[in-house]
Amino acid sequence: MTSQRSKNHPQEVIEVEAKTAQEAIKIALDKLHAERRDVDIQLLREENKGLFSMQGAKLAKVRVKKKLQKK
């Protein structure tokens, strides 16, 4: 699992890699201290298990951005 924060808004956007997209989303929500309804989620890459679930495996990657709060 890896994560990366945007330089523009360090607390508002996060990119996370994990074994599955759902796991990456959960990690991002925890890091942003947000609920799913409060964010926009972009799937950047789906997981790929590779041949016989061995070599060539790629992690899922998501970008999660907090929605603007209306005042």
mmCIF file of the N, C-alpha and C atoms, coordinates in Angstrom:
data_MODEL
# 
_entry.id   MODEL 
# 
loop_
_atom_site.group_PDB 
_atom_site.id 
_atom_site.type_symbol 
_atom_site.label_atom_id 
_atom_site.label_alt_id 
_atom_site.label_comp_id 
_atom_site.label_asym_id 
_atom_site.label_entity_id 
_atom_site.label_seq_id 
_atom_site.pdbx_PDB_ins_code 
_atom_site.Cartn_x 
_atom_site.Cartn_y 
_atom_site.Cartn_z 
_atom_site.occupancy 
_atom_site.B_iso_or_equiv 
_atom_site.pdbx_formal_charge 
_atom_site.auth_seq_id 
_atom_site.auth_comp_id 
_atom_site.auth_asym_id 
_atom_site.auth_atom_id 
_atom_site.pdbx_PDB_model_num 
ATOM 1   N N  . MET A 1 1  ? 0.839   -1.168  0.000   1.00 0.00 ? 1  MET A N  1 
ATOM 2   C CA . MET A 1 1  ? 0.000   0.000   0.000   1.00 0.00 ? 1  MET A CA 1 
ATOM 3   C C  . MET A 1 1  ? 0.884   1.231   0.000   1.00 0.00 ? 1  MET A C  1 
ATOM 4   N N  . THR A 1 2  ? 0.562   2.176   -0.872  1.00 0.00 ? 2  THR A N  1 
ATOM 5   C CA . THR A 1 2  ? 1.258   3.451   -0.880  1.00 0.00 ? 2  THR A CA 1 
ATOM 6   C C  . THR A 1 2  ? 0.237   4.553   -1.013  1.00 0.00 ? 2  THR A C  1 
ATOM 7   N N  . SER A 1 3  ? 0.598   5.726   -0.546  1.00 0.00 ? 3  SER A N  1 
ATOM 8   C CA . SER A 1 3  ? -0.303  6.859   -0.701  1.00 0.00 ? 3  SER A CA 1 
ATOM 9   C C  . SER A 1 3  ? 0.518   8.090   -1.026  1.00 0.00 ? 3  SER A C  1 
ATOM 10  N N  . GLN A 1 4  ? -0.131  9.045   -1.665  1.00 0.00 ? 4  GLN A N  1 
ATOM 11  C CA . GLN A 1 4  ? 0.535   10.272  -2.068  1.00 0.00 ? 4  GLN A CA 1 
ATOM 12  C C  . GLN A 1 4  ? -0.473  11.394  -1.970  1.00 0.00 ? 4  GLN A C  1 
ATOM 13  N N  . ARG A 1 5  ? -0.078  12.491  -1.353  1.00 0.00 ? 5  ARG A N  1 
ATOM 14  C CA . ARG A 1 5  ? -0.955  13.639  -1.230  1.00 0.00 ? 5  ARG A CA 1 
ATOM 15  C C  . ARG A 1 5  ? -0.637  14.642  -2.331  1.00 0.00 ? 5  ARG A C  1 
ATOM 16  N N  . SER A 1 6  ? -1.662  15.331  -2.779  1.00 0.00 ? 6  SER A N  1 
ATOM 17  C CA . SER A 1 6  ? -1.498  16.385  -3.771  1.00 0.00 ? 6  SER A CA 1 
ATOM 18  C C  . SER A 1 6  ? -0.736  17.554  -3.165  1.00 0.00 ? 6  SER A C  1 
ATOM 19  N N  . LYS A 1 7  ? 0.124   18.192  -3.945  1.00 0.00 ? 7  LYS A N  1 
ATOM 20  C CA . LYS A 1 7  ? 0.866   19.354  -3.461  1.00 0.00 ? 7  LYS A CA 1 
ATOM 21  C C  . LYS A 1 7  ? -0.022  20.587  -3.372  1.00 0.00 ? 7  LYS A C  1 
ATOM 22  N N  . ASN A 1 8  ? -1.072  20.678  -4.185  1.00 0.00 ? 8  ASN A N  1 
ATOM 23  C CA . ASN A 1 8  ? -1.951  21.841  -4.182  1.00 0.00 ? 8  ASN A CA 1 
ATOM 24  C C  . ASN A 1 8  ? -2.793  21.926  -2.920  1.00 0.00 ? 8  ASN A C  1 
ATOM 25  N N  . HIS A 1 9  ? -3.349  20.838  -2.503  1.00 0.00 ? 9  HIS A N  1 
ATOM 26  C CA . HIS A 1 9  ? -4.218  20.785  -1.328  1.00 0.00 ? 9  HIS A CA 1 
ATOM 27  C C  . HIS A 1 9  ? -3.827  19.557  -0.520  1.00 0.00 ? 9  HIS A C  1 
ATOM 28  N N  . PRO A 1 10 ? -2.825  19.689  0.355   1.00 0.00 ? 10 PRO A N  1 
ATOM 29  C CA . PRO A 1 10 ? -2.274  18.517  1.028   1.00 0.00 ? 10 PRO A CA 1 
ATOM 30  C C  . PRO A 1 10 ? -3.280  17.686  1.812   1.00 0.00 ? 10 PRO A C  1 
ATOM 31  N N  . GLN A 1 11 ? -4.353  18.279  2.303   1.00 0.00 ? 11 GLN A N  1 
ATOM 32  C CA . GLN A 1 11 ? -5.320  17.521  3.091   1.00 0.00 ? 11 GLN A CA 1 
ATOM 33  C C  . GLN A 1 11 ? -6.587  17.191  2.308   1.00 0.00 ? 11 GLN A C  1 
ATOM 34  N N  . GLU A 1 12 ? -6.703  17.629  1.074   1.00 0.00 ? 12 GLU A N  1 
ATOM 35  C CA . GLU A 1 12 ? -7.965  17.502  0.339   1.00 0.00 ? 12 GLU A CA 1 
ATOM 36  C C  . GLU A 1 12 ? -7.967  16.411  -0.728  1.00 0.00 ? 12 GLU A C  1 
ATOM 37  N N  . VAL A 1 13 ? -6.802  16.024  -1.243  1.00 0.00 ? 13 VAL A N  1 
ATOM 38  C CA . VAL A 1 13 ? -6.720  15.014  -2.293  1.00 0.00 ? 13 VAL A CA 1 
ATOM 39  C C  . VAL A 1 13 ? -5.660  14.001  -1.917  1.00 0.00 ? 13 VAL A C  1 
ATOM 40  N N  . ILE A 1 14 ? -5.985  12.729  -2.124  1.00 0.00 ? 14 ILE A N  1 
ATOM 41  C CA . ILE A 1 14 ? -5.008  11.691  -1.812  1.00 0.00 ? 14 ILE A CA 1 
ATOM 42  C C  . ILE A 1 14 ? -5.099  10.601  -2.868  1.00 0.00 ? 14 ILE A C  1 
ATOM 43  N N  . GLU A 1 15 ? -3.961  10.047  -3.242  1.00 0.00 ? 15 GLU A N  1 
ATOM 44  C CA . GLU A 1 15 ? -3.904  8.893   -4.136  1.00 0.00 ? 15 GLU A CA 1 
ATOM 45  C C  . GLU A 1 15 ? -3.380  7.719   -3.326  1.00 0.00 ? 15 GLU A C  1 
ATOM 46  N N  . VAL A 1 16 ? -4.068  6.589   -3.454  1.00 0.00 ? 16 VAL A N  1 
ATOM 47  C CA . VAL A 1 16 ? -3.709  5.406   -2.669  1.00 0.00 ? 16 VAL A CA 1 
ATOM 48  C C  . VAL A 1 16 ? -3.664  4.189   -3.568  1.00 0.00 ? 16 VAL A C  1 
ATOM 49  N N  . GLU A 1 17 ? -2.660  3.336   -3.347  1.00 0.00 ? 17 GLU A N  1 
ATOM 50  C CA . GLU A 1 17 ? -2.570  2.045   -4.015  1.00 0.00 ? 17 GLU A CA 1 
ATOM 51  C C  . GLU A 1 17 ? -2.784  0.948   -2.971  1.00 0.00 ? 17 GLU A C  1 
ATOM 52  N N  . ALA A 1 18 ? -3.512  -0.097  -3.353  1.00 0.00 ? 18 ALA A N  1 
ATOM 53  C CA . ALA A 1 18 ? -3.750  -1.240  -2.472  1.00 0.00 ? 18 ALA A CA 1 
ATOM 54  C C  . ALA A 1 18 ? -4.091  -2.452  -3.341  1.00 0.00 ? 18 ALA A C  1 
ATOM 55  N N  . LYS A 1 19 ? -4.261  -3.592  -2.696  1.00 0.00 ? 19 LYS A N  1 
ATOM 56  C CA . LYS A 1 19 ? -4.546  -4.831  -3.433  1.00 0.00 ? 19 LYS A CA 1 
ATOM 57  C C  . LYS A 1 19 ? -5.837  -4.748  -4.230  1.00 0.00 ? 19 LYS A C  1 
ATOM 58  N N  . THR A 1 20 ? -6.846  -4.049  -3.689  1.00 0.00 ? 20 THR A N  1 
ATOM 59  C CA . THR A 1 20 ? -8.121  -3.880  -4.390  1.00 0.00 ? 20 THR A CA 1 
ATOM 60  C C  . THR A 1 20 ? -8.521  -2.411  -4.350  1.00 0.00 ? 20 THR A C  1 
ATOM 61  N N  . ALA A 1 21 ? -9.412  -2.029  -5.257  1.00 0.00 ? 21 ALA A N  1 
ATOM 62  C CA . ALA A 1 21 ? -9.904  -0.649  -5.280  1.00 0.00 ? 21 ALA A CA 1 
ATOM 63  C C  . ALA A 1 21 ? -10.669 -0.334  -4.004  1.00 0.00 ? 21 ALA A C  1 
ATOM 64  N N  . GLN A 1 22 ? -11.475 -1.270  -3.512  1.00 0.00 ? 22 GLN A N  1 
ATOM 65  C CA . GLN A 1 22 ? -12.254 -1.042  -2.290  1.00 0.00 ? 22 GLN A CA 1 
ATOM 66  C C  . GLN A 1 22 ? -11.338 -0.819  -1.089  1.00 0.00 ? 22 GLN A C  1 
ATOM 67  N N  . GLU A 1 23 ? -10.254 -1.576  -1.026  1.00 0.00 ? 23 GLU A N  1 
ATOM 68  C CA . GLU A 1 23 ? -9.297  -1.408  0.065   1.00 0.00 ? 23 GLU A CA 1 
ATOM 69  C C  . GLU A 1 23 ? -8.612  -0.046  -0.033  1.00 0.00 ? 23 GLU A C  1 
ATOM 70  N N  . ALA A 1 24 ? -8.260  0.371   -1.238  1.00 0.00 ? 24 ALA A N  1 
ATOM 71  C CA . ALA A 1 24 ? -7.626  1.674   -1.442  1.00 0.00 ? 24 ALA A CA 1 
ATOM 72  C C  . ALA A 1 24 ? -8.566  2.808   -1.046  1.00 0.00 ? 24 ALA A C  1 
ATOM 73  N N  . ILE A 1 25 ? -9.841  2.679   -1.392  1.00 0.00 ? 25 ILE A N  1 
ATOM 74  C CA . ILE A 1 25 ? -10.833 3.702   -1.032  1.00 0.00 ? 25 ILE A CA 1 
ATOM 75  C C  . ILE A 1 25 ? -10.963 3.791   0.483   1.00 0.00 ? 25 ILE A C  1 
ATOM 76  N N  . LYS A 1 26 ? -11.042 2.650   1.149   1.00 0.00 ? 26 LYS A N  1 
ATOM 77  C CA . LYS A 1 26 ? -11.171 2.642   2.610   1.00 0.00 ? 26 LYS A CA 1 
ATOM 78  C C  . LYS A 1 26 ? -9.967  3.319   3.260   1.00 0.00 ? 26 LYS A C  1 
ATOM 79  N N  . ILE A 1 27 ? -8.776  3.024   2.787   1.00 0.00 ? 27 ILE A N  1 
ATOM 80  C CA . ILE A 1 27 ? -7.561  3.634   3.330   1.00 0.00 ? 27 ILE A CA 1 
ATOM 81  C C  . ILE A 1 27 ? -7.590  5.142   3.134   1.00 0.00 ? 27 ILE A C  1 
ATOM 82  N N  . ALA A 1 28 ? -7.977  5.575   1.931   1.00 0.00 ? 28 ALA A N  1 
ATOM 83  C CA . ALA A 1 28 ? -8.031  7.011   1.634   1.00 0.00 ? 28 ALA A CA 1 
ATOM 84  C C  . ALA A 1 28 ? -9.051  7.714   2.528   1.00 0.00 ? 28 ALA A C  1 
ATOM 85  N N  . LEU A 1 29 ? -10.215 7.106   2.717   1.00 0.00 ? 29 LEU A N  1 
ATOM 86  C CA . LEU A 1 29 ? -11.234 7.709   3.582   1.00 0.00 ? 29 LEU A CA 1 
ATOM 87  C C  . LEU A 1 29 ? -10.731 7.838   5.012   1.00 0.00 ? 29 LEU A C  1 
ATOM 88  N N  . ASP A 1 30 ? -10.030 6.819   5.486   1.00 0.00 ? 30 ASP A N  1 
ATOM 89  C CA . ASP A 1 30 ? -9.473  6.879   6.836   1.00 0.00 ? 30 ASP A CA 1 
ATOM 90  C C  . ASP A 1 30 ? -8.444  8.003   6.953   1.00 0.00 ? 30 ASP A C  1 
ATOM 91  N N  . LYS A 1 31 ? -7.582  8.133   5.957   1.00 0.00 ? 31 LYS A N  1 
ATOM 92  C CA . LYS A 1 31 ? -6.539  9.167   5.989   1.00 0.00 ? 31 LYS A CA 1 
ATOM 93  C C  . LYS A 1 31 ? -7.128  10.577  5.900   1.00 0.00 ? 31 LYS A C  1 
ATOM 94  N N  . LEU A 1 32 ? -8.220  10.720  5.142   1.00 0.00 ? 32 LEU A N  1 
ATOM 95  C CA . LEU A 1 32 ? -8.861  12.029  4.998   1.00 0.00 ? 32 LEU A CA 1 
ATOM 96  C C  . LEU A 1 32 ? -9.872  12.313  6.105   1.00 0.00 ? 32 LEU A C  1 
ATOM 97  N N  . HIS A 1 33 ? -10.140 11.315  6.951   1.00 0.00 ? 33 HIS A N  1 
ATOM 98  C CA . HIS A 1 33 ? -11.157 11.436  8.003   1.00 0.00 ? 33 HIS A CA 1 
ATOM 99  C C  . HIS A 1 33 ? -12.480 11.879  7.382   1.00 0.00 ? 33 HIS A C  1 
ATOM 100 N N  . ALA A 1 34 ? -12.904 11.140  6.350   1.00 0.00 ? 34 ALA A N  1 
ATOM 101 C CA . ALA A 1 34 ? -14.100 11.505  5.591   1.00 0.00 ? 34 ALA A CA 1 
ATOM 102 C C  . ALA A 1 34 ? -15.005 10.294  5.402   1.00 0.00 ? 34 ALA A C  1 
ATOM 103 N N  . GLU A 1 35 ? -16.258 10.583  5.097   1.00 0.00 ? 35 GLU A N  1 
ATOM 104 C CA . GLU A 1 35 ? -17.235 9.565   4.729   1.00 0.00 ? 35 GLU A CA 1 
ATOM 105 C C  . GLU A 1 35 ? -17.286 9.490   3.208   1.00 0.00 ? 35 GLU A C  1 
ATOM 106 N N  . ARG A 1 36 ? -17.750 8.362   2.693   1.00 0.00 ? 36 ARG A N  1 
ATOM 107 C CA . ARG A 1 36 ? -17.797 8.165   1.244   1.00 0.00 ? 36 ARG A CA 1 
ATOM 108 C C  . ARG A 1 36 ? -18.652 9.236   0.554   1.00 0.00 ? 36 ARG A C  1 
ATOM 109 N N  . ARG A 1 37 ? -19.712 9.680   1.198   1.00 0.00 ? 37 ARG A N  1 
ATOM 110 C CA . ARG A 1 37 ? -20.601 10.679  0.588   1.00 0.00 ? 37 ARG A CA 1 
ATOM 111 C C  . ARG A 1 37 ? -19.947 12.056  0.501   1.00 0.00 ? 37 ARG A C  1 
ATOM 112 N N  . ASP A 1 38 ? -18.844 12.263  1.238   1.00 0.00 ? 38 ASP A N  1 
ATOM 113 C CA . ASP A 1 38 ? -18.173 13.560  1.277   1.00 0.00 ? 38 ASP A CA 1 
ATOM 114 C C  . ASP A 1 38 ? -17.003 13.679  0.313   1.00 0.00 ? 38 ASP A C  1 
ATOM 115 N N  . VAL A 1 39 ? -16.803 12.662  -0.535  1.00 0.00 ? 39 VAL A N  1 
ATOM 116 C CA . VAL A 1 39 ? -15.642 12.668  -1.423  1.00 0.00 ? 39 VAL A CA 1 
ATOM 117 C C  . VAL A 1 39 ? -16.032 12.286  -2.857  1.00 0.00 ? 39 VAL A C  1 
ATOM 118 N N  . ASP A 1 40 ? -15.158 12.656  -3.783  1.00 0.00 ? 40 ASP A N  1 
ATOM 119 C CA . ASP A 1 40 ? -15.242 12.178  -5.162  1.00 0.00 ? 40 ASP A CA 1 
ATOM 120 C C  . ASP A 1 40 ? -14.136 11.150  -5.329  1.00 0.00 ? 40 ASP A C  1 
ATOM 121 N N  . ILE A 1 41 ? -14.462 10.029  -5.958  1.00 0.00 ? 41 ILE A N  1 
ATOM 122 C CA . ILE A 1 41 ? -13.506 8.936   -6.109  1.00 0.00 ? 41 ILE A CA 1 
ATOM 123 C C  . ILE A 1 41 ? -13.254 8.705   -7.589  1.00 0.00 ? 41 ILE A C  1 
ATOM 124 N N  . GLN A 1 42 ? -11.976 8.646   -7.946  1.00 0.00 ? 42 GLN A N  1 
ATOM 125 C CA . GLN A 1 42 ? -11.582 8.373   -9.330  1.00 0.00 ? 42 GLN A CA 1 
ATOM 126 C C  . GLN A 1 42 ? -10.710 7.119   -9.334  1.00 0.00 ? 42 GLN A C  1 
ATOM 127 N N  . LEU A 1 43 ? -11.127 6.105   -10.075 1.00 0.00 ? 43 LEU A N  1 
ATOM 128 C CA . LEU A 1 43 ? -10.346 4.887   -10.199 1.00 0.00 ? 43 LEU A CA 1 
ATOM 129 C C  . LEU A 1 43 ? -9.273  5.126   -11.256 1.00 0.00 ? 43 LEU A C  1 
ATOM 130 N N  . LEU A 1 44 ? -8.027  5.132   -10.840 1.00 0.00 ? 44 LEU A N  1 
ATOM 131 C CA . LEU A 1 44 ? -6.916  5.381   -11.760 1.00 0.00 ? 44 LEU A CA 1 
ATOM 132 C C  . LEU A 1 44 ? -6.410  4.096   -12.393 1.00 0.00 ? 44 LEU A C  1 
ATOM 133 N N  . ARG A 1 45 ? -6.461  2.991   -11.621 1.00 0.00 ? 45 ARG A N  1 
ATOM 134 C CA . ARG A 1 45 ? -5.997  1.707   -12.146 1.00 0.00 ? 45 ARG A CA 1 
ATOM 135 C C  . ARG A 1 45 ? -6.652  0.588   -11.352 1.00 0.00 ? 45 ARG A C  1 
ATOM 136 N N  . GLU A 1 46 ? -7.189  -0.388  -12.059 1.00 0.00 ? 46 GLU A N  1 
ATOM 137 C CA . GLU A 1 46 ? -7.748  -1.567  -11.398 1.00 0.00 ? 46 GLU A CA 1 
ATOM 138 C C  . GLU A 1 46 ? -6.618  -2.534  -11.082 1.00 0.00 ? 46 GLU A C  1 
ATOM 139 N N  . GLU A 1 47 ? -6.847  -3.350  -10.057 1.00 0.00 ? 47 GLU A N  1 
ATOM 140 C CA . GLU A 1 47 ? -5.831  -4.341  -9.718  1.00 0.00 ? 47 GLU A CA 1 
ATOM 141 C C  . GLU A 1 47 ? -5.691  -5.360  -10.845 1.00 0.00 ? 47 GLU A C  1 
ATOM 142 N N  . ASN A 1 48 ? -4.491  -5.892  -10.993 1.00 0.00 ? 48 ASN A N  1 
ATOM 143 C CA . ASN A 1 48 ? -4.212  -6.904  -11.999 1.00 0.00 ? 48 ASN A CA 1 
ATOM 144 C C  . ASN A 1 48 ? -3.374  -7.971  -11.322 1.00 0.00 ? 48 ASN A C  1 
ATOM 145 N N  . LYS A 1 49 ? -3.916  -9.166  -11.217 1.00 0.00 ? 49 LYS A N  1 
ATOM 146 C CA . LYS A 1 49 ? -3.238  -10.227 -10.473 1.00 0.00 ? 49 LYS A CA 1 
ATOM 147 C C  . LYS A 1 49 ? -2.112  -10.879 -11.258 1.00 0.00 ? 49 LYS A C  1 
ATOM 148 N N  . GLY A 1 50 ? -2.040  -10.640 -12.537 1.00 0.00 ? 50 GLY A N  1 
ATOM 149 C CA . GLY A 1 50 ? -0.975  -11.246 -13.316 1.00 0.00 ? 50 GLY A CA 1 
ATOM 150 C C  . GLY A 1 50 ? -1.257  -12.721 -13.596 1.00 0.00 ? 50 GLY A C  1 
ATOM 151 N N  . LEU A 1 51 ? -0.352  -13.324 -14.304 1.00 0.00 ? 51 LEU A N  1 
ATOM 152 C CA . LEU A 1 51 ? -0.486  -14.724 -14.695 1.00 0.00 ? 51 LEU A CA 1 
ATOM 153 C C  . LEU A 1 51 ? -0.414  -15.626 -13.477 1.00 0.00 ? 51 LEU A C  1 
ATOM 154 N N  . PHE A 1 52 ? -1.438  -16.425 -13.271 1.00 0.00 ? 52 PHE A N  1 
ATOM 155 C CA . PHE A 1 52 ? -1.516  -17.361 -12.150 1.00 0.00 ? 52 PHE A CA 1 
ATOM 156 C C  . PHE A 1 52 ? -1.349  -16.656 -10.801 1.00 0.00 ? 52 PHE A C  1 
ATOM 157 N N  . SER A 1 53 ? -1.796  -15.406 -10.726 1.00 0.00 ? 53 SER A N  1 
ATOM 158 C CA . SER A 1 53 ? -1.728  -14.604 -9.494  1.00 0.00 ? 53 SER A CA 1 
ATOM 159 C C  . SER A 1 53 ? -0.305  -14.450 -8.967  1.00 0.00 ? 53 SER A C  1 
ATOM 160 N N  . MET A 1 54 ? 0.661   -14.460 -9.879  1.00 0.00 ? 54 MET A N  1 
ATOM 161 C CA . MET A 1 54 ? 2.054   -14.359 -9.439  1.00 0.00 ? 54 MET A CA 1 
ATOM 162 C C  . MET A 1 54 ? 2.698   -13.102 -10.012 1.00 0.00 ? 54 MET A C  1 
ATOM 163 N N  . GLN A 1 55 ? 3.582   -13.283 -10.941 1.00 0.00 ? 55 GLN A N  1 
ATOM 164 C CA . GLN A 1 55 ? 4.320   -12.166 -11.505 1.00 0.00 ? 55 GLN A CA 1 
ATOM 165 C C  . GLN A 1 55 ? 3.411   -11.236 -12.291 1.00 0.00 ? 55 GLN A C  1 
ATOM 166 N N  . GLY A 1 56 ? 3.781   -9.983  -12.341 1.00 0.00 ? 56 GLY A N  1 
ATOM 167 C CA . GLY A 1 56 ? 3.025   -9.010  -13.107 1.00 0.00 ? 56 GLY A CA 1 
ATOM 168 C C  . GLY A 1 56 ? 1.870   -8.399  -12.348 1.00 0.00 ? 56 GLY A C  1 
ATOM 169 N N  . ALA A 1 57 ? 1.757   -8.716  -11.075 1.00 0.00 ? 57 ALA A N  1 
ATOM 170 C CA . ALA A 1 57 ? 0.656   -8.167  -10.287 1.00 0.00 ? 57 ALA A CA 1 
ATOM 171 C C  . ALA A 1 57 ? 0.796   -6.655  -10.165 1.00 0.00 ? 57 ALA A C  1 
ATOM 172 N N  . LYS A 1 58 ? -0.319  -5.945  -10.306 1.00 0.00 ? 58 LYS A N  1 
ATOM 173 C CA . LYS A 1 58 ? -0.336  -4.494  -10.136 1.00 0.00 ? 58 LYS A CA 1 
ATOM 174 C C  . LYS A 1 58 ? -1.413  -4.143  -9.132  1.00 0.00 ? 58 LYS A C  1 
ATOM 175 N N  . LEU A 1 59 ? -1.108  -3.168  -8.296  1.00 0.00 ? 59 LEU A N  1 
ATOM 176 C CA . LEU A 1 59 ? -2.061  -2.723  -7.292  1.00 0.00 ? 59 LEU A CA 1 
ATOM 177 C C  . LEU A 1 59 ? -3.116  -1.820  -7.914  1.00 0.00 ? 59 LEU A C  1 
ATOM 178 N N  . ALA A 1 60 ? -4.281  -1.805  -7.300  1.00 0.00 ? 60 ALA A N  1 
ATOM 179 C CA . ALA A 1 60 ? -5.315  -0.850  -7.685  1.00 0.00 ? 60 ALA A CA 1 
ATOM 180 C C  . ALA A 1 60 ? -4.878  0.522   -7.194  1.00 0.00 ? 60 ALA A C  1 
ATOM 181 N N  . LYS A 1 61 ? -5.287  1.574   -7.917  1.00 0.00 ? 61 LYS A N  1 
ATOM 182 C CA . LYS A 1 61 ? -4.920  2.931   -7.527  1.00 0.00 ? 61 LYS A CA 1 
ATOM 183 C C  . LYS A 1 61 ? -6.142  3.820   -7.666  1.00 0.00 ? 61 LYS A C  1 
ATOM 184 N N  . VAL A 1 62 ? -6.415  4.608   -6.617  1.00 0.00 ? 62 VAL A N  1 
ATOM 185 C CA . VAL A 1 62 ? -7.546  5.528   -6.623  1.00 0.00 ? 62 VAL A CA 1 
ATOM 186 C C  . VAL A 1 62 ? -7.084  6.920   -6.212  1.00 0.00 ? 62 VAL A C  1 
ATOM 187 N N  . ARG A 1 63 ? -7.821  7.914   -6.689  1.00 0.00 ? 63 ARG A N  1 
ATOM 188 C CA . ARG A 1 63 ? -7.635  9.298   -6.239  1.00 0.00 ? 63 ARG A CA 1 
ATOM 189 C C  . ARG A 1 63 ? -8.932  9.695   -5.553  1.00 0.00 ? 63 ARG A C  1 
ATOM 190 N N  . VAL A 1 64 ? -8.816  10.148  -4.323  1.00 0.00 ? 64 VAL A N  1 
ATOM 191 C CA . VAL A 1 64 ? -9.983  10.526  -3.533  1.00 0.00 ? 64 VAL A CA 1 
ATOM 192 C C  . VAL A 1 64 ? -9.838  11.996  -3.172  1.00 0.00 ? 64 VAL A C  1 
ATOM 193 N N  . LYS A 1 65 ? -10.886 12.770  -3.484  1.00 0.00 ? 65 LYS A N  1 
ATOM 194 C CA . LYS A 1 65 ? -10.858 14.219  -3.263  1.00 0.00 ? 65 LYS A CA 1 
ATOM 195 C C  . LYS A 1 65 ? -12.073 14.616  -2.438  1.00 0.00 ? 65 LYS A C  1 
ATOM 196 N N  . LYS A 1 66 ? -11.817 15.370  -1.374  1.00 0.00 ? 66 LYS A N  1 
ATOM 197 C CA . LYS A 1 66 ? -12.923 15.872  -0.554  1.00 0.00 ? 66 LYS A CA 1 
ATOM 198 C C  . LYS A 1 66 ? -13.738 16.866  -1.365  1.00 0.00 ? 66 LYS A C  1 
ATOM 199 N N  . LYS A 1 67 ? -15.055 16.753  -1.244  1.00 0.00 ? 67 LYS A N  1 
ATOM 200 C CA . LYS A 1 67 ? -15.942 17.726  -1.893  1.00 0.00 ? 67 LYS A CA 1 
ATOM 201 C C  . LYS A 1 67 ? -15.884 19.032  -1.127  1.00 0.00 ? 67 LYS A C  1 
ATOM 202 N N  . LEU A 1 68 ? -16.107 20.126  -1.829  1.00 0.00 ? 68 LEU A N  1 
ATOM 203 C CA . LEU A 1 68 ? -16.120 21.441  -1.186  1.00 0.00 ? 68 LEU A CA 1 
ATOM 204 C C  . LEU A 1 68 ? -17.300 21.518  -0.239  1.00 0.00 ? 68 LEU A C  1 
ATOM 205 N N  . GLN A 1 69 ? -17.071 22.054  0.924   1.00 0.00 ? 69 GLN A N  1 
ATOM 206 C CA . GLN A 1 69 ? -18.131 22.230  1.907   1.00 0.00 ? 69 GLN A CA 1 
ATOM 207 C C  . GLN A 1 69 ? -18.926 23.492  1.574   1.00 0.00 ? 69 GLN A C  1 
ATOM 208 N N  . LYS A 1 70 ? -20.238 23.354  1.478   1.00 0.00 ? 70 LYS A N  1 
ATOM 209 C CA . LYS A 1 70 ? -21.091 24.524  1.232   1.00 0.00 ? 70 LYS A CA 1 
ATOM 210 C C  . LYS A 1 70 ? -21.344 25.228  2.553   1.00 0.00 ? 70 LYS A C  1 
ATOM 211 N N  . LYS A 1 71 ? -21.278 26.543  2.507   1.00 0.00 ? 71 LYS A N  1 
ATOM 212 C CA . LYS A 1 71 ? -21.485 27.335  3.737   1.00 0.00 ? 71 LYS A CA 1 
ATOM 213 C C  . LYS A 1 71 ? -22.834 27.986  3.745   1.00 0.00 ? 71 LYS A C  1 
# 
